[in-house]
Amino acid sequence: MQEVYSVGDKVVYPMHGAGVIEAIEEKEVLGEKDYYYIMRLQMGDMKVMVPRGSADEVGLRPVIDCDEVPKVYEVLKAEATPMSQNWNRRYRANMEKMKTGDIFIVAEVVRNLGIRDRDKGLSTGERRMLDNAKQILASELAMVEKRPLEEVANVIDEILS
C-alpha cells in the first residue's frame, strides 16, 4: 500500500529507528530525478533521504499509536521464544526480524537477546545487534510516549535485568 507522508509526520525507518519528516524535496541522484522524504532520525541526530517512490519497499511506516505501547512492553516482559543454539543461524534469523521494522518483532529480538545475554552471554555481533535493536525500539517508544530517549532506554534495560 503506497503510504503518502507529509512534513511533520512521525515515521519509522527499519534498521534506523523513528524520525520526523522535515521536508519533501526533488533531488537528482545518479542522474535520476525523484522526490525524497528528508527525515531527521531521533538516534544520533542523523538525516536520511528516502525516495518517495520506494518508501513502502524500504519499510517506512508511521509510528505506532499510544494504545499499542503497553503491548510492546508486554512483549519485552514475556518469556523468551526458542532460538537456534548456533550463533550464526540465530544472528541471521534475528537480522531478518530486525529488517521487518515491525516494533513487536524488534521487541521480541531485544527480549530474546537480552535474556540470552543475561543467561549465557552474547557474541560481539549479537551484542551490537542487541544495542542497535534497543536503540531502534527506544527511539519509537520515546517519540510516541513523548519522553526522553535515555529515559525509555533505561526502562527497557530495567525490564531486561
C-alpha positions as CSV (number, residue, x, y, z in Angstrom):
1,M,0.0,0.0,0.0
2,Q,1.5,3.3,-1.1
3,E,1.6,5.5,2.0
4,V,2.0,9.2,1.4
5,Y,3.6,11.2,4.1
6,S,3.7,14.9,4.8
7,V,6.2,17.2,6.5
8,G,5.9,16.7,10.3
9,D,4.9,13.1,10.1
10,K,6.5,10.7,12.6
11,V,7.7,7.6,10.9
12,V,10.0,4.6,11.4
13,Y,12.7,3.6,9.0
14,P,13.6,-0.1,9.7
15,M,17.2,-0.6,11.0
16,H,17.5,3.1,11.7
17,G,14.6,3.9,14.1
18,A,12.0,6.7,14.4
19,G,12.2,10.1,13.0
20,V,10.3,13.1,11.7
21,I,9.9,14.0,8.0
22,E,11.3,17.5,7.8
23,A,11.0,18.1,4.1
24,I,10.0,16.6,0.8
25,E,12.4,17.7,-1.9
26,E,13.1,16.9,-5.5
27,K,16.7,15.8,-5.9
28,E,18.7,14.3,-8.7
29,V,20.7,11.3,-7.6
30,L,22.7,9.3,-10.2
31,G,21.0,11.2,-13.0
32,E,17.5,10.3,-11.8
33,K,15.1,12.9,-10.5
34,D,12.8,11.9,-7.7
35,Y,11.1,13.3,-4.7
36,Y,12.7,12.4,-1.4
37,Y,11.4,12.3,2.2
38,I,14.1,14.1,4.2
39,M,13.9,12.6,7.7
40,R,15.7,13.5,10.9
41,L,16.2,10.4,13.0
42,Q,16.0,10.6,16.7
43,M,19.1,8.4,17.2
44,G,22.3,10.2,16.6
45,D,20.5,13.3,15.2
46,M,21.1,11.8,11.7
47,K,19.3,12.9,8.5
48,V,18.3,10.4,5.8
49,M,16.7,10.7,2.4
50,V,14.2,8.1,1.3
51,P,12.9,8.1,-2.3
52,R,9.1,8.7,-2.0
53,G,8.5,6.0,-4.6
54,S,10.3,3.3,-2.7
55,A,9.1,4.3,0.9
56,D,7.0,1.1,1.0
57,E,9.8,-1.0,-0.4
58,V,12.2,0.1,2.4
59,G,9.5,-0.4,5.0
60,L,8.9,3.2,6.0
61,R,5.8,3.2,8.3
62,P,4.0,5.5,10.7
63,V,5.0,5.2,14.4
64,I,2.6,3.1,16.5
65,D,-0.4,4.6,18.3
66,C,-0.2,5.3,22.0
67,D,-2.6,2.5,22.8
68,E,-0.1,0.0,21.3
69,V,2.8,1.0,23.7
70,P,1.7,-1.3,26.6
71,K,1.6,-4.3,24.1
72,V,5.3,-3.5,23.3
73,Y,6.2,-3.6,27.0
74,E,4.3,-6.9,27.4
75,V,6.4,-8.4,24.6
76,L,9.6,-7.3,26.4
77,K,8.3,-8.9,29.7
78,A,7.3,-12.2,28.1
79,E,9.3,-15.4,28.2
80,A,12.0,-15.9,25.5
81,T,11.0,-17.8,22.4
82,P,13.1,-20.7,21.2
83,M,16.2,-19.6,19.2
84,S,18.9,-21.7,17.4
85,Q,21.8,-22.7,19.5
86,N,24.1,-21.9,16.6
87,W,25.0,-18.2,17.0
88,N,25.4,-17.7,13.2
89,R,21.9,-19.0,12.5
90,R,20.5,-17.1,15.4
91,Y,22.2,-13.9,14.2
92,R,20.8,-14.3,10.6
93,A,17.3,-15.0,11.9
94,N,17.3,-12.0,14.2
95,M,18.7,-9.8,11.4
96,E,15.8,-10.8,9.2
97,K,13.4,-10.0,12.0
98,M,15.0,-6.6,12.5
99,K,14.7,-5.8,8.8
100,T,10.9,-6.1,9.1
101,G,10.8,-2.9,11.0
102,D,7.8,-4.2,13.0
103,I,8.1,-2.9,16.6
104,F,6.7,-6.0,18.1
105,I,9.2,-8.2,16.3
106,V,12.0,-5.8,17.2
107,A,10.9,-6.0,20.8
108,E,11.0,-9.8,20.6
109,V,14.6,-9.7,19.3
110,V,15.5,-7.3,22.2
111,R,13.8,-9.6,24.7
112,N,15.4,-12.8,23.4
113,L,18.9,-11.4,23.1
114,G,18.6,-9.7,26.4
115,I,17.6,-12.9,28.1
116,R,20.3,-14.8,26.3
117,D,22.9,-12.2,27.3
118,R,21.8,-12.4,31.0
119,D,21.9,-16.3,31.0
120,K,24.8,-17.2,28.7
121,G,26.4,-14.0,27.2
122,L,26.4,-12.8,23.6
123,S,29.0,-12.8,20.8
124,T,30.3,-9.4,19.8
125,G,28.0,-9.3,16.8
126,E,24.9,-10.2,18.8
127,R,25.9,-7.7,21.5
128,R,26.0,-5.0,18.7
129,M,22.7,-6.2,17.4
130,L,21.1,-6.0,20.9
131,D,22.4,-2.5,21.4
132,N,21.1,-1.4,18.0
133,A,17.7,-3.1,18.4
134,K,17.3,-1.4,21.8
135,Q,18.1,2.0,20.3
136,I,15.6,1.4,17.5
137,L,12.9,0.3,19.9
138,A,13.6,3.2,22.3
139,S,13.5,5.8,19.5
140,E,10.0,4.9,18.6
141,L,8.7,4.4,22.1
142,A,10.3,7.8,23.2
143,M,8.6,9.5,20.2
144,V,5.2,8.0,20.9
145,E,5.4,8.5,24.7
146,K,6.9,12.0,24.3
147,R,9.7,11.0,26.8
148,P,13.5,11.4,26.6
149,L,15.3,8.7,24.7
150,E,17.6,7.9,27.6
151,E,14.6,7.5,30.0
152,V,12.9,5.0,27.7
153,A,16.2,3.2,27.1
154,N,16.6,2.8,30.9
155,V,13.1,1.4,31.2
156,I,13.9,-1.2,28.6
157,D,17.2,-2.1,30.4
158,E,15.2,-2.4,33.7
159,I,12.7,-4.8,32.1
160,L,15.6,-7.0,30.7
161,S,17.5,-7.1,34.0
